[in-house]
Amino acid sequence: MGGHAYLAVELGTSGDPGAAQHLAAARGVADTGADLVIWADSFVPPEPADPPTLDAVAVAARVAPVVTGVGLVPTVTVTHTEPFHISKAIATLDLVSLGRAGWQVGVSRTEEEARLFGRKAAAPPALLWREAAEAVEVVVRLWDSWEDDAVIRDVATGRYIDRDRLHYIDFVGEFFSVKGPSITPRSPQAHPLVVVRDEPDALPVVARWADVVRIAAPDLAAAHTAREQVRAIVTGAGRDPDAVAVLLDVDPGADGIVEFVIEAVGGGAADGVTLLGAPVPELAARLADRGLRRPVAPDATLRERFGLPRPANHFAGAR
């Protein structure tokens, strides 16, 4: 992951229910040269006086065809949401964005949210994140349930797909039992990026599945410690820690933000930052001046931006 200070911006989905506000905000992020925009989301109902909250995946899908050059990462709350639907939604986002999709894994913690669905009660964080780890695994397996060449469009025989290249995943776990396959073809990135916030109970998801990890810290020393902890658990899971970017949450209105980010990345406290609520227009250019940003092709996929290869298909390899 060296040689590039990654820049993310987190936006909300509340406000005017029309598209204009969200398109303008995403375009503003893309114009600064940031690598990705993250949309926060949850099942917490808004207060009566608050503006309406839109679905983050739907906002990202609306943005995708008209805002280019930036990764699109909606938050998806896996609690109360079937992984089959998650896999379909994020694969579709990857298709319509031409390979710029990711998703931030979220969990639903409160009894108020649980009552909205009526299927199960609220659960402690450790159980929620254990369920989340399993949900991510199911999502990834479903992404692999179509091989790359499954769509053949054979006019002569009238066959759209090669059924030998679609696979049951036959997953049975603690929380989910999913037969598959997906109903959505394998997307440009195959596996859109997985973003996870660092917290103690989320470590199983971070260790095995995260491509990007968000940390919060009161100072750079604490950020450095948190980054090293993330790298250690990723290594312990048998993965390359250099293939996982650690981004520090920062306030874009803080004094000296540019120098702070340069110090954070240059000193090894983070691989980049997530700006909370607004981009900093000059930040990417200033980092490039310091040798902390490399050029990125405007049509690069999100995986390519993060120096990650396109994963091989598990089922194709087995076959």
N, C-alpha and C positions, 0 to 999 in steps of 0.2 A: 504493500500500500504506500510505499515511500514515494517522495517526489511530488506529491499533490495534496494540498490542504483542502479537504472536502468542505463544501459549504451547503448547508440545508437551511431552509426557512420554514417554520411552523406557522400555519394559518388556521383560523377557525372556520366553521361552516355556518355560523349564525349571521343574521342580518337580513337584508332584502332577499326574499325568496326567488327573485329573478336572477338570471345568469350574469348580468353585466358586472355586478360587484365582484364576483368570484373570478370571472375572466380577467378583469383588470388587475386584481391582486396577483393572480398567477403570472400574468404577462409581466408585471413589475418585477417579480422574482426572477423570471427567465432573463429579463433584460440586464440584470446585474451580473449574469454569468454564474449564478449558483448552480449546484449540481442537482438538487432536488427540492421539491416543495412537499411538505408533510401537512396533511389536513388532520387536525385533532377531531376526535369524535367520541361519543359515549352514548349510553342509553339513559343517562340521567335526564329526566324531564326538565325543560326550562321553567323558570319562575314565571308567573303570570305576566309580569311587566317586561320580561325579556323578549328579544326578537326571536322568531322561529329558528330552529336548528335543522339544517339539511343533512342528508346522508352523505358522508365523505366520499364513498365510492361513486355515487351519482355525480357529485361535483367534479371529481377527477375525470369521469367519463365525458362530461360536458366540455371540460377544458382541453382534453387530449387532442381533438382534431384541429384545434385552432391556435394552441400555444405550443410551440416547438422548442427544442433545445434544452429541455430541463426534465428531470425525472419526476414522476407523479406518484406520490405515496400516501394514499388514504389510510386512516386508522380503521381497522376492522376489529370489533369486539367479538372474540370467539365464544365467550360465555353466552348461552342462549342462541347461538348461531350455528347451523350445521356446516361442517367443513366442506361438504359437497357444494353448497351454495357459495362459500368463500372461494373455493378453487375456480368455479365457473366465473365468478365476478372479476377476480383478479386476472385470470387468463384472458378474459374478454378485454379488460383494460389494457393489457399488454398488446393485444392484437390491434386495437383501435389507436394506440399511441405509437405503434411501430417499434415496440421493444423498450418503452421507457417506464414501465410500471414496477412498483413495489408495493408492500403493505406493511403497516406498523401494527403489531399484534397488541391488542388490548384485552383487558378482562373487566367483567362487570361485578362490582363488589357488594352492592347494597341490596337490602330487602325491597326497597322501593322499586329498583330496577327489576328484581326478580318477579314482583307482582305484576309488572306489565306483561309478562309472558305466561305466568301461571303454571309453569311446568316443573319448577324446582325452586327450593329456597336458596337464599344467599349462602355462600360458603366461605371458609377462611382462605386467605391468600395462597397458602401452600397448595391447597386442593385446586384452586382456580388455575394456578400456573401448571400444575401437573396435567390438568385437563387441556390447557393451552398447548403444552408440548405435544400431546397426542393429536390435537387438532391440526397443528402444523404438519406433523408427519403424514396425516391423512391427505391434507391438501397437496403436499409434494408428491405423494404416490399417485394421486389423481392426475396431477400434471403430467406424470410419466405414463398414464394409461393409454395415451395416444402416441404412437411412434411418429417421427417427423414425416415419414412418407406414407402415413395412413390414408391421407386424402389423395385419391388417384384420378377422380373425374374421368372415368373411362366411358366416353360417349358410346363407343361401339357395343359395349356390354350393358350399358346403363348402370354401371356401378360407380357410386360416389366415393366409397371408402373400401379399403382392403380390410376385411374383418379380422384377418390374421394379425393385423398390426394394431388392433385394439385389445386391451387386456383388462380382465378383472383384477382388482387389487386385493380382494378377499381379506380386508383388514378386520381383525377382531382385537379390541383392546379393553382397557378398564372402563372407558367412557363411550366409545363409539364402535359400531359394527357397520362397515361400509363395504359393499360388494364392488361398486364401480361397473364399468369404466365411467369416466366423465362424459359429458355430452358436448364438450368444447375441444376443438383441436389443439394440439401442442402449439404454444405461443412462440413469438420470436425469441424471447430469452429462455424459453423452456421452464426455468425457475425464476420468476420475478423476485427481486430482492426482499429479504425479510429484515425488518427493522424492529428492535426490541429495546425498551427502556430498561436500564440496569436497576434492579432492586433484588434484595436477597432471595425472595421466593421465585423470581423469574430466571434464576441462574440455570436451571435445566434447559430452558428454551435458548438462552444465550449460548450455552456451551455447545449445543448440538446444531442449532438452526440459524442463529443470527448472522447476517452479512454486515449489518450496521448496528452498533450498540450506542444508545444515548445515555450519557451520564450527567449528573448534576453534582456540583461540588462548590464549597464555599470559597476555595482558593485553588491556585495552581498546584500546590503541593498535594492537596486532597485529590485533585483531578488526576495527577500522576499516579497516585496510589490506586485509584479506582481503575485506571486504564491497565495498570499492571495486573490487577486482580482479574479483569476480563480476559486479558491475554493468557493468564495462567489457567483459567477454567476451560478456555477454548483449547489450549494445548492438552489439558488433561482429557478432553473428549476425543483426542486423536486428530484434531484439525490444525491447520496452519494459522497461527495467530496473526501473521502478516496479511492474511486474506480477510480479516475482519476489521472494519474501520470503527474507531471509537470517537464519537462526536460529543463535545461538551456543550451543554445548554448555556446560552449567554443572552443577556439583555442588550438588544441593539441600541438602546438609548443611552447606555453607560458612557461616561467620559473615557476617552482614550481607547475606544473599542478596537480600533485597527491595530494599535500596538499590543493590546492585550492578546488578540488572536495570534499575532505574529509570535509573541512570546510563548503562548500555549502550544502552538504547533511546533515551532522551532525548538522548544525545550522538551518535547516528548510528552507533554501532559495530555495531548489529544491528537488525533489524526485530522481534526477539523472541528467545526462548530455547528450547532443548530441555533439560529437566530430566532428568538421567540417573538413572533407577531409582525415583524417587518424586516425587509432586507436592508443592507447597508450598501449603497450603490458603488462606492469606491473600493470596497473590501477586496474583491477578486483581483482587481488591477494592482492594488498595493501588495497583495500576497505574491502575485506574479513578478512584480519588481524585485521582491526579495528571494526569488527562486523557489517559492513555495507553491506555485501553481504551474501545471503543465498544460499545453494546448489540448483541447478536446474537440474532436470532430463534431460539428453541429448535429449530424445524424447518428451519433453514437448511441448505442443502447445504454441503459442504466448500468447493466453489468460491465460493459466496456468502460464506462466512466470510472468504475471502481476497480478496474483491472482484473475482473473476474471472468474466467472462461465460461462458455455456454455448457451446462452440464450434459453429459451423455445420458441417454435414456436407459434406465435400469432394465426395463423389460426387453429392449432391443439387444442389450448386451447378453442377457440371459438366453434369448432366443438364438 
